[in-house]
Amino acid sequence: MRALQNLTLLLRNLLWVYLLYTVSRGAFLAINWPLYSGQLTWGHTLDLFAAGLWFDTTAILYSNAWMILAFLLPLHWKERSAFYRVMRWLYVGVNFLCLAVNLGDAVYFPFTGKRTTCSVFAEFGNESAGELLTILCQQALGHWPLLLLGLAMGWLLWRVFRAPQPLAKGERGAKALIPYYMCNTLCLLAAIPLTVAGMRGGFTTAIRPITISNANQYADRPAETGIVLNTPFALMRTMSKRPQLVPDYMPDDEARRHFSPLHLPQDTAHFRPMNVVVFILESFSKQHFGFYNRTLRPEGYAGFTPFLDSLLANGAMTWQYSFANGRRSIEGMPSVLSALPSFVEPIFLSPASLNHLSGLARELSEHKGYASAFFHGAENRSMGFQAFARSTGFQRYLGRDEYDADPRRDGQRDFDGTWAIWDEEFFQFFADHLSDLQQPFIGAIFSATSHTPYALPKRYEGRFPEGRDPLQRCVAYTDMALRRFFDNARRQPWYENTLFVLTADHTSGGVDPYYTQSALGHYRVPIILYAPGDSLLRGYDQQTVVQQADIMPTVLSYLHYDRPYIAFGQDMLSTDSVEKAEKMALHYLSDNDSYEYVRGRWCLEFDGKKVTAAYLHRSDSLLRHNVLDQMPKDTLLLYEAQMKAYIQQYMQRIHGDSLSLWRDDAP
């Protein structure tokens, strides 16, 4: 049939593009071989090339969607027309441009260490068109083998293109046209979801559209992401992203006096190799706890976390003024595990995701011999967690794939039908696999059940209290799952020598004005430290301001870590009065492109240039009274300087790939 013949021709045209993308990947590797020589095995190289097909698919389908539509539309053409000639020019022009950009980036890569993104337009925004054209021509002539390869690719595309075949005169009757239209329509209907899935990088809604950060899932070192990615994909995925411009608020040495992300060992105590277990609890805002809200609600408030409330009342350490660094799951994981806040764009979605990154896992596994594993009960590529975990040093990732493969589990029974394995079962899986790790270890888990659609296992219908938000019964369920996890953990030999950290990824849609009617309320999350073997690590600090980015330096300080590292946070447990007074929380408000800074009793709003409002947040929790004109001038100048220093150094390190001292494979 003619429709099937056109489908075959379409696939043939696309396969040629795939082949040339692979050739350009080989050219990229050949040109940049000095960056990889001695580090790549043949097997790993093939794995990187195979992974690259995933990213090639997205780029090719985006740039050739017009062709898919033209080939499969249920139309017929009586003869070859100008339309066919236009299709050939489009096919050659669009794909030649993508391949030329891909080849050209092979030359630029050694200077940046990553594939070119749309940030390049901001970097060269002040250059004239004539100057840029001169530079491009000089580079093209200076790398004439690549120029010849690109021209050969363009010629080959012209030669191999096959246009859809028109119906012959004998096929234009009603008997031939009806099957033709039906077959074309069916092919188009099948192609649409397949094309969308290819553009997104997967079929299921549990998987986010792939971004450049997903390349970390396959690379052992950041430089290897250049092999996995292609430049058209990197440009497409960053097209709508705002560039993270580096502000120039003050000289660098002055900025470091106000805040330094470089942490140097301060004490001489011997490192204590305790296990570290981190829980990142989906949407666990403070508003769902009874413990934190009893002073807010004198009439009494039971909350939805009886187990965590008992832990807080009988042996854990926590803070009244503790804040998240972001409002999305993809912002919570970098803040908690790598002390990296999220300004302007989440690291997951920005070119900075290809930087050299560190975190608790890398510091402890590479320098102290820890075993490390990250757990999340959704599909393994969900949310980009697997890629980020690998890029920050976790040696293993255990998700739904590993749960399904475990002969002790029933993945089909324990799947919630939409999102992930139920928390109760997955927390037990977490506990059991922690026991399989060699001590000392660091294990981190991101919970899942307290997420839309807020479903619970049928056996628990009516078991948990119903709040004004359907999320709250899921919070109560996950709290029960935590109780069961700790019941299991207490029986394990590693339990007494473990530091547990519990926090939320972000807050959730709330029902209490304290948490919903001010920007600050949207960032109030619990931060809990619990060490069963340390009776001194307990209490409720109702003075110090802390944030998620403080977790990494706090844990490393508690272990007496004796190596320097980069972290945009401070030690929450410091008893030094000066350090306690300097503690702060800073988060970016994307809805109005500003920052919110909390220190001591003050909460400041900063628009990137100047402080626009000041509130006494401890007595004015809803931030209704702007008292900027009453704030002491010297205090305002000091706090504004610290905030600017923090932002400036963060943006500098994002832009300059200096978020980590780990640089053993830097180009």
ChimeraX attribute file (.defattr): number of C-alpha atoms within 10 A of each C-alpha:
attribute: neighborCount
match mode: 1-to-1
recipient: residues
	/A:1	9
	/A:2	19
	/A:3	27
	/A:4	14
	/A:5	11
	/A:6	19
	/A:7	19
	/A:8	15
	/A:9	18
	/A:10	20
	/A:11	12
	/A:12	15
	/A:13	19
	/A:14	19
	/A:15	13
	/A:16	15
	/A:17	23
	/A:18	16
	/A:19	12
	/A:20	19
	/A:21	25
	/A:22	18
	/A:23	16
	/A:24	23
	/A:25	23
	/A:26	15
	/A:27	17
	/A:28	22
	/A:29	19
	/A:30	13
	/A:31	16
	/A:32	19
	/A:33	12
	/A:34	12
	/A:35	17
	/A:36	16
	/A:37	10
	/A:38	8
	/A:39	13
	/A:40	14
	/A:41	11
	/A:42	8
	/A:43	8
	/A:44	14
	/A:45	17
	/A:46	12
	/A:47	14
	/A:48	22
	/A:49	16
	/A:50	15
	/A:51	18
	/A:52	22
	/A:53	19
	/A:54	19
	/A:55	26
	/A:56	24
	/A:57	22
	/A:58	24
	/A:59	25
	/A:60	23
	/A:61	19
	/A:62	17
	/A:63	17
	/A:64	19
	/A:65	14
	/A:66	13
	/A:67	20
	/A:68	18
	/A:69	13
	/A:70	18
	/A:71	22
	/A:72	23
	/A:73	17
	/A:74	18
	/A:75	15
	/A:76	17
	/A:77	14
	/A:78	13
	/A:79	12
	/A:80	13
	/A:81	10
	/A:82	8
	/A:83	12
	/A:84	18
	/A:85	12
	/A:86	11
	/A:87	19
	/A:88	18
	/A:89	15
	/A:90	15
	/A:91	24
	/A:92	21
	/A:93	15
	/A:94	13
	/A:95	23
	/A:96	23
	/A:97	14
	/A:98	19
	/A:99	24
	/A:100	20
	/A:101	17
	/A:102	24
	/A:103	25
	/A:104	22
	/A:105	20
	/A:106	25
	/A:107	16
	/A:108	15
	/A:109	18
	/A:110	17
	/A:111	8
	/A:112	14
	/A:113	21
	/A:114	25
	/A:115	26
	/A:116	25
	/A:117	21
	/A:118	18
	/A:119	20
	/A:120	11
	/A:121	12
	/A:122	12
	/A:123	11
	/A:124	10
	/A:125	10
	/A:126	8
	/A:127	10
	/A:128	10
	/A:129	10
	/A:130	9
	/A:131	9
	/A:132	12
	/A:133	11
	/A:134	12
	/A:135	11
	/A:136	13
	/A:137	11
	/A:138	12
	/A:139	15
	/A:140	16
	/A:141	12
	/A:142	11
	/A:143	13
	/A:144	12
	/A:145	11
	/A:146	21
	/A:147	17
	/A:148	13
	/A:149	16
	/A:150	22
	/A:151	14
	/A:152	13
	/A:153	22
	/A:154	20
	/A:155	13
	/A:156	15
	/A:157	22
	/A:158	16
	/A:159	11
	/A:160	13
	/A:161	19
	/A:162	18
	/A:163	20
	/A:164	23
	/A:165	18
	/A:166	19
	/A:167	18
	/A:168	11
	/A:169	9
	/A:170	7
	/A:171	14
	/A:172	16
	/A:173	9
	/A:174	9
	/A:175	9
	/A:176	14
	/A:177	16
	/A:178	12
	/A:179	14
	/A:180	21
	/A:181	17
	/A:182	13
	/A:183	18
	/A:184	23
	/A:185	17
	/A:186	14
	/A:187	18
	/A:188	20
	/A:189	13
	/A:190	11
	/A:191	16
	/A:192	14
	/A:193	12
	/A:194	15
	/A:195	17
	/A:196	16
	/A:197	17
	/A:198	22
	/A:199	22
	/A:200	20
	/A:201	19
	/A:202	18
	/A:203	15
	/A:204	14
	/A:205	11
	/A:206	16
	/A:207	18
	/A:208	15
	/A:209	21
	/A:210	23
	/A:211	22
	/A:212	29
	/A:213	25
	/A:214	27
	/A:215	27
	/A:216	26
	/A:217	19
	/A:218	21
	/A:219	22
	/A:220	17
	/A:221	19
	/A:222	22
	/A:223	24
	/A:224	24
	/A:225	25
	/A:226	25
	/A:227	22
	/A:228	27
	/A:229	29
	/A:230	30
	/A:231	26
	/A:232	26
	/A:233	26
	/A:234	22
	/A:235	19
	/A:236	18
	/A:237	21
	/A:238	19
	/A:239	13
	/A:240	9
	/A:241	16
	/A:242	13
	/A:243	20
	/A:244	18
	/A:245	15
	/A:246	16
	/A:247	16
	/A:248	14
	/A:249	15
	/A:250	13
	/A:251	10
	/A:252	13
	/A:253	10
	/A:254	13
	/A:255	20
	/A:256	17
	/A:257	11
	/A:258	17
	/A:259	20
	/A:260	19
	/A:261	18
	/A:262	15
	/A:263	18
	/A:264	12
	/A:265	14
	/A:266	12
	/A:267	10
	/A:268	9
	/A:269	11
	/A:270	10
	/A:271	14
	/A:272	13
	/A:273	18
	/A:274	20
	/A:275	25
	/A:276	23
	/A:277	21
	/A:278	21
	/A:279	20
	/A:280	24
	/A:281	25
	/A:282	23
	/A:283	26
	/A:284	28
	/A:285	26
	/A:286	28
	/A:287	26
	/A:288	27
	/A:289	22
	/A:290	20
	/A:291	20
	/A:292	20
	/A:293	18
	/A:294	14
	/A:295	11
	/A:296	10
	/A:297	10
	/A:298	8
	/A:299	7
	/A:300	11
	/A:301	16
	/A:302	13
	/A:303	21
	/A:304	25
	/A:305	23
	/A:306	17
	/A:307	19
	/A:308	20
	/A:309	18
	/A:310	13
	/A:311	18
	/A:312	20
	/A:313	15
	/A:314	11
	/A:315	18
	/A:316	24
	/A:317	21
	/A:318	24
	/A:319	22
	/A:320	19
	/A:321	22
	/A:322	25
	/A:323	31
	/A:324	31
	/A:325	29
	/A:326	27
	/A:327	20
	/A:328	17
	/A:329	20
	/A:330	20
	/A:331	23
	/A:332	29
	/A:333	28
	/A:334	28
	/A:335	27
	/A:336	29
	/A:337	24
	/A:338	29
	/A:339	28
	/A:340	29
	/A:341	28
	/A:342	23
	/A:343	22
	/A:344	19
	/A:345	17
	/A:346	20
	/A:347	22
	/A:348	23
	/A:349	19
	/A:350	24
	/A:351	28
	/A:352	23
	/A:353	23
	/A:354	26
	/A:355	28
	/A:356	23
	/A:357	25
	/A:358	25
	/A:359	26
	/A:360	24
	/A:361	29
	/A:362	25
	/A:363	23
	/A:364	23
	/A:365	18
	/A:366	15
	/A:367	12
	/A:368	16
	/A:369	15
	/A:370	25
	/A:371	21
	/A:372	29
	/A:373	24
	/A:374	24
	/A:375	27
	/A:376	26
	/A:377	28
	/A:378	28
	/A:379	20
	/A:380	21
	/A:381	21
	/A:382	23
	/A:383	19
	/A:384	23
	/A:385	27
	/A:386	25
	/A:387	24
	/A:388	24
	/A:389	27
	/A:390	24
	/A:391	29
	/A:392	21
	/A:393	22
	/A:394	27
	/A:395	17
	/A:396	15
	/A:397	21
	/A:398	20
	/A:399	23
	/A:400	22
	/A:401	15
	/A:402	17
	/A:403	25
	/A:404	17
	/A:405	11
	/A:406	12
	/A:407	9
	/A:408	9
	/A:409	15
	/A:410	14
	/A:411	21
	/A:412	11
	/A:413	11
	/A:414	18
	/A:415	21
	/A:416	20
	/A:417	11
	/A:418	13
	/A:419	22
	/A:420	24
	/A:421	28
	/A:422	26
	/A:423	29
	/A:424	21
	/A:425	19
	/A:426	28
	/A:427	26
	/A:428	19
	/A:429	20
	/A:430	24
	/A:431	18
	/A:432	15
	/A:433	14
	/A:434	23
	/A:435	15
	/A:436	9
	/A:437	16
	/A:438	14
	/A:439	18
	/A:440	20
	/A:441	24
	/A:442	27
	/A:443	26
	/A:444	27
	/A:445	23
	/A:446	22
	/A:447	27
	/A:448	24
	/A:449	27
	/A:450	25
	/A:451	17
	/A:452	12
	/A:453	13
	/A:454	16
	/A:455	19
	/A:456	20
	/A:457	13
	/A:458	8
	/A:459	7
	/A:460	9
	/A:461	10
	/A:462	10
	/A:463	12
	/A:464	16
	/A:465	15
	/A:466	14
	/A:467	15
	/A:468	11
	/A:469	13
	/A:470	16
	/A:471	24
	/A:472	25
	/A:473	25
	/A:474	27
	/A:475	27
	/A:476	24
	/A:477	25
	/A:478	27
	/A:479	22
	/A:480	19
	/A:481	20
	/A:482	20
	/A:483	18
	/A:484	17
	/A:485	21
	/A:486	16
	/A:487	13
	/A:488	15
	/A:489	19
	/A:490	12
	/A:491	10
	/A:492	14
	/A:493	11
	/A:494	18
	/A:495	20
	/A:496	16
	/A:497	18
	/A:498	21
	/A:499	22
	/A:500	21
	/A:501	21
	/A:502	22
	/A:503	26
	/A:504	28
	/A:505	32
	/A:506	29
	/A:507	28
	/A:508	27
	/A:509	13
	/A:510	20
	/A:511	14
	/A:512	12
	/A:513	12
	/A:514	19
	/A:515	22
	/A:516	18
	/A:517	16
	/A:518	14
	/A:519	15
	/A:520	22
	/A:521	22
	/A:522	22
	/A:523	25
	/A:524	25
	/A:525	28
	/A:526	28
	/A:527	25
	/A:528	23
	/A:529	24
	/A:530	21
	/A:531	22
	/A:532	16
	/A:533	12
	/A:534	14
	/A:535	10
	/A:536	11
	/A:537	17
	/A:538	19
	/A:539	15
	/A:540	14
	/A:541	15
	/A:542	11
	/A:543	14
	/A:544	19
	/A:545	22
	/A:546	27
	/A:547	30
	/A:548	32
	/A:549	28
	/A:550	27
	/A:551	30
	/A:552	27
	/A:553	26
	/A:554	18
	/A:555	20
	/A:556	20
	/A:557	21
	/A:558	18
	/A:559	18
	/A:560	18
	/A:561	25
	/A:562	19
	/A:563	13
	/A:564	14
	/A:565	20
	/A:566	24
	/A:567	25
	/A:568	25
	/A:569	30
	/A:570	28
	/A:571	21
	/A:572	24
	/A:573	18
	/A:574	14
	/A:575	9
	/A:576	8
	/A:577	8
	/A:578	9
	/A:579	13
	/A:580	20
	/A:581	13
	/A:582	16
	/A:583	20
	/A:584	25
	/A:585	26
	/A:586	27
	/A:587	22
	/A:588	22
	/A:589	20
	/A:590	13
	/A:591	7
	/A:592	8
	/A:593	12
	/A:594	18
	/A:595	20
	/A:596	20
	/A:597	21
	/A:598	26
	/A:599	20
	/A:600	18
	/A:601	14
	/A:602	19
	/A:603	26
	/A:604	24
	/A:605	23
	/A:606	21
	/A:607	15
	/A:608	15
	/A:609	11
	/A:610	10
	/A:611	19
	/A:612	13
	/A:613	18
	/A:614	23
	/A:615	23
	/A:616	21
	/A:617	19
	/A:618	14
	/A:619	9
	/A:620	14
	/A:621	18
	/A:622	19
	/A:623	21
	/A:624	12
	/A:625	13
	/A:626	17
	/A:627	14
	/A:628	19
	/A:629	9
	/A:630	9
	/A:631	15
	/A:632	9
	/A:633	10
	/A:634	9
	/A:635	11
	/A:636	15
	/A:637	12
	/A:638	11
	/A:639	21
	/A:640	20
	/A:641	19
	/A:642	21
	/A:643	24
	/A:644	22
	/A:645	25
	/A:646	20
	/A:647	24
	/A:648	22
	/A:649	23
	/A:650	24
	/A:651	19
	/A:652	18
	/A:653	18
	/A:654	22
	/A:655	18
	/A:656	13
	/A:657	21
	/A:658	18
	/A:659	29
	/A:660	19
	/A:661	15
	/A:662	16
	/A:663	15
	/A:664	8
	/A:665	15
	/A:666	15
	/A:667	16
